[in-house]
Amino acid sequence: MTLRNASGTFDIGGELTVHRLGFGAMRITGDDVLGDPDDVQNAKRVLQTAVNLGVDFIDTADSYGPGTSERLIAEALAPYPEDLVVATKGGLLRNRDGDWLTHGDPDYLRNAHLCSLDRLRTDCIDLYQYHRPDPDVDFERSVTALAELKDEGVIGHVGLSNVSVEQLETARDIVEIATVQNRYNLGNRENEAVLDVCESNEIGFIPWFPLGAGDLGDEKAAVLTDVADANDASEYQVALAWLLQRSPVVLPIPGTSSIPHLRENVAASHLELTDEEMRRLGA
C-alpha cells in the first residue's frame, strides 16, 4: 500500500511539495534493528521501502547515532530522487552517557551543518532545523547563523524545533521559518498555541513523537480503542489519522525500524475519521 494523494500535500517554504505523512529517521542507526544480524542493511531497506511507498519527506538529525542516521540515509538513497526532501537538525550534542546537550553557538552550528552536508552527500540541505534553543546562547544569534547559511545557498529552508510561540515570532523577524518541530500527539497537546501560529502563517508543523498516546486515562483510552475498532485499524493508525486531519499544516513523521510497521503507518494515510470521531478524540 502506498501513500495516497487524498491524505494531502504541503509546500514546505512554499515550494517543496511533500506528502504530509513523512518518515522520522531517529531509529535508523543500524543498531539492534529487530535483532537482525545485519542491522545496517535492514536499516537501509527500511529507508528504501519508505521511498518506494511514496514517502517523500525524511527527517533526521546529526545527533541521531550520533551522525549514523544521516550517513545511512545517504548510503541508502543518494543520489536522491528529485522529489525527495531530506531534513536534518543541528544544535544538540551527544556524549558517551547518551545525554542530549544543547549547543547553539553560531560557530558550532556552522560546523555541524558542514558535517551534515558531508554525511548526507549533498551541497545544500533542503530543510535545516535548529534542534533545541540553548539557554546559554542568545537565541537570535543562533537563528542568525542559520539565516546566513541560507543566504549562502547551503540551506534551502530554515526550521525550528522545541520552541515557544515567543521564540517562533522572534525567529520570524530574522528569517523566514518554514517549519516548526515540537512534541504533539493525542496525549500531549502542550504546543497547541504553537500549532495555531503555524496554521495561521502556513508554517509546517512537524509533531515529534506523533504516535504517543500519553496517559490518556481509562475513559479517553476507551474512546481511542472504540474508534480504532470501528475503523478496523490499530490505535497507532488512528493517532496518525487524527494528526493528519487535525490541521492541513501538520506533517507527521512516524519512525520505525520495522518494514511491517512502516507499511502500517503508511496505511494510516488511507484512514478517514468522521467529524464525530474527530470530536470525540479531540475532546
Secondary structure, 3 states (H helix, E strand, C coil): CCCCHHHCEEEECCCEEEECCCEECCCCCCCCCCCCCCHHHHHHHHHHHHHHCCCCEEECCCCCCCCHHHHHHHHHHCCCCCCCEEEEEECEEECCCCCEEECCCHHHHHHHHHHHHHHHCCCCEEEEEECCCCCCCCHHHHHHHHHHHHHCCCEEEEEEECCCHHHHHHHHCCCCEEEEEEECECCECCCHHHHHHHHHCCCEEEEECCCCCCCCHHHHHHHHHHHHHHCCCCHHHHHHHHHHHHCCCECCCCCCCCHHHHHHHHHHHHCCCCHHHHHHHHC
